[in-house]
Amino acid sequence: MSRSVLALERDLFFAVKIRDTLRHLALETVVVRDLAAFSRALASTGQPREQPALAIINISIPGVAWDEAIRQARQAGLPVLAFGPHVDTEARAKALEAGAQRVVSNAKLSSSLTSLVQDLLTSPERVDLTTGEAES
């Protein structure tokens, strides 16, 4: 049984980075480019063995309701790692409000993807990024 990650990402650079990095963790990555494809991917994983272990969502994709993708992933029981520009604090707050456990900058995703994924897979509690503390 292979574990997988569902990623909502349009940028080829990040999609390849995510896929290649997670391959080293024995995780298969399914990359989709819009909310409809994300929803279909969640719906097609009806059997428990097919359920993704994690969702990774880019919160800076123009014209995509990424906050809805976060909500759908959380409703499916998936932990969510969201990422976007470090200067977009409004999007970061919106991602946390939608249910993301972690929201990181693009640079942090690039430099720490392995540890971020490992941390979320072992302890998916929500983290308040203003304090860095786990929420109870």
GUMI-402406 format. One line per field, with one value per residue (C-alpha): residue in one letter; x, y, z. Coordinates in pm, whole numbers. Layout:
residu: A|...;
px: X|...;
py: Y|...;
pz: Z|...;
***
This chain:
residu: M|S|R|S|V|L|A|L|E|R|D|L|F|F|A|V|K|I|R|D|T|L|R|H|L|A|L|E|T|V|V|V|R|D|L|A|A|F|S|R|A|L|A|S|T|G|Q|P|R|E|Q|P|A|L|A|I|I|N|I|S|I|P|G|V|A|W|D|E|A|I|R|Q|A|R|Q|A|G|L|P|V|L|A|F|G|P|H|V|D|T|E|A|R|A|K|A|L|E|A|G|A|Q|R|V|V|S|N|A|K|L|S|S|S|L|T|S|L|V|Q|D|L|L|T|S|P|E|R|V|D|L|T|T|G|E|A|E|S;
px: 0|145|75|-3|-26|-277|-130|-315|-47|-21|345|554|862|680|488|813|981|695|677|1053|1095|803|920|1220|973|798|495|324|210|-104|-82|-398|-434|-782|-1056|-1268|-977|-895|-1256|-1259|-931|-1074|-1396|-1210|-1029|-1330|-1144|-936|-621|-648|-700|-418|-214|-189|-297|-52|-220|-80|-270|-157|-316|-522|-882|-884|-1092|-802|-977|-1255|-993|-858|-1208|-1274|-943|-1016|-1368|-1204|-984|-659|-398|-324|6|-59|204|231|416|547|411|50|-56|-424|-403|-212|-487|-757|-580|-563|-927|-1019|-846|-484|-257|55|97|448|622|730|1091|1016|835|1136|1390|1197|938|1065|1051|719|556|707|589|236|213|318|146|-111|-230|-299|-25|-77|189|186|315|450|259|31|-333|-533;
py: 0|332|652|961|1338|1553|1886|2187|2369|2532|2630|2362|2443|2381|2082|1910|2008|1863|1544|1482|1558|1341|1053|1027|983|699|923|937|1288|1368|1727|1906|2257|2371|2321|2095|1854|1871|1783|1496|1362|1367|1197|928|813|630|334|392|252|516|810|1066|1114|1492|1787|2056|2372|2684|2983|3222|3065|3340|3252|2933|2897|2744|2812|2578|2317|2347|2301|1998|1838|1894|1750|1442|1418|1526|1746|2051|2222|2556|2783|3118|3451|3550|3903|3792|3785|3810|3485|3319|3414|3297|2961|2907|3006|2753|2480|2452|2316|2480|2785|2858|3084|2962|2977|2770|2512|2487|2457|2245|2040|1707|1806|1991|1683|1447|1674|1696|1323|1253|1541|1728|1969|2326|2581|2953|3113|3439|3263|2940|2747|2449|2535|2327;
pz: 0|-109|80|-123|-98|-285|-396|-539|-739|-1083|-1078|-1248|-1034|-707|-844|-945|-617|-416|-622|-617|-248|-139|-357|-121|165|-25|-83|-421|-516|-711|-838|-952|-1090|-985|-726|-946|-999|-627|-538|-789|-649|-297|-413|-607|-296|-158|-10|303|143|-130|105|77|392|348|132|21|-107|-271|-131|-401|-709|-875|-948|-740|-424|-232|98|-16|-103|252|394|173|271|640|600|446|756|591|754|537|464|292|140|-31|-32|310|267|218|582|487|288|574|819|575|532|907|941|669|869|754|1025|886|661|543|294|-48|69|380|168|-63|216|467|279|410|776|735|583|839|1123|985|931|1290|1472|1260|1529|1425|1485|1550|1331|1522|1833|1689|1957|1901|1958|2199;
***
